[in-house]
Amino acid sequence: MNKKIIFKILKYIASLVFAFGIIYLLFKNQDPVQLINEIQKVDGKWVFLSMLFGGWAYVSRGLRWIVLIDALGYNSTKVNSISACFCSF
């Protein structure tokens, strides 16, 4: 196999091991039943509103970037700008 492919596979494996390690450390002292019970107590309308306003924040940030990029003489589509903001957090 090519060295690039092996290196790419090792990067993905290392990332997954790191992610699962962090998740394990975060939840190792938690009781899963109690955690599920606490999550079920959450009012869904507030979660939905939070997601709605969070999504709107990304959309408005993407549209503001279009204004800034156009002022520099470059062109960008709305979809590209908004997607870039969603990906970059």
C-alpha atoms as one frame of an Amber mdcrd trajectory, in Angstrom:
protein
   0.000   0.000   0.000   0.999   3.566  -0.556   2.532   5.469   2.376   0.007
   8.288   1.949  -2.914   5.901   2.298  -1.406   4.255   5.379  -0.743   7.648
   6.950  -4.320   8.765   6.199  -5.742   5.590   7.763  -3.548   6.031  10.849
  -4.722   9.647  11.210  -8.362   8.550  11.174  -7.717   5.762  13.655  -5.813
   8.121  15.970  -8.650  10.664  15.753 -11.255   8.043  16.614  -9.218   6.683
  19.518  -8.729  10.221  20.840 -12.446  11.051  20.493 -13.597   7.847  22.199
 -10.993   8.364  24.917 -12.386  11.812  25.680 -15.952  10.488  25.669 -14.926
   7.681  28.021 -13.236  10.115  30.420 -16.273  12.398  30.405 -18.825   9.687
  31.088 -16.920   7.065  33.120 -18.400   8.208  36.465 -21.943   8.685  35.147
 -24.851   6.362  35.738 -26.355   5.759  32.256 -29.891   5.264  33.576 -29.771
   8.506  35.563 -28.292  10.327  32.564 -31.118   9.151  30.298 -33.713  10.132
  32.931 -32.235  13.631  33.180 -32.204  14.038  29.391 -35.861  12.991  29.229
 -36.766  15.800  31.661 -35.624  18.451  29.191 -38.408  20.487  27.599 -38.192
  19.910  23.838 -39.451  23.347  22.828 -36.402  25.032  24.375 -34.053  22.652
  22.606 -35.850  23.353  19.317 -35.749  27.124  19.869 -32.067  26.945  20.740
 -31.342  25.026  17.536 -33.457  27.431  15.494 -31.734  30.560  16.791 -28.319
  28.891  16.601 -28.932  28.026  12.955 -30.099  31.557  12.247 -26.894  32.899
  13.806 -24.824  30.851  11.347 -26.939  31.990   8.403 -26.673  35.659   9.346
 -22.913  35.302   9.897 -22.556  33.762   6.433 -24.519  36.602   4.871 -22.352
  39.176   6.654 -19.249  37.478   5.257 -20.644  37.936   1.744 -20.832  41.682
   2.354 -17.230  41.744   3.600 -15.910  39.578   0.770 -17.736  41.614  -1.888
 -16.173  44.793  -0.498 -12.750  43.272  -1.223 -13.717  42.575  -4.839 -14.244
  38.804  -4.545 -17.451  36.927  -5.230 -18.933  34.147  -3.152 -22.279  32.408
  -3.265 -24.625  32.439  -0.308 -24.485  28.664  -0.009 -20.666  28.596   0.083
 -20.452  31.384   2.619 -23.080  29.942   4.945 -21.608  26.429   4.626 -18.160
  27.763   5.504 -19.574  29.365   8.652 -21.364  26.134   9.617 -18.168  24.125
   9.163 -15.924  26.521  11.037 -18.104  26.844  14.177
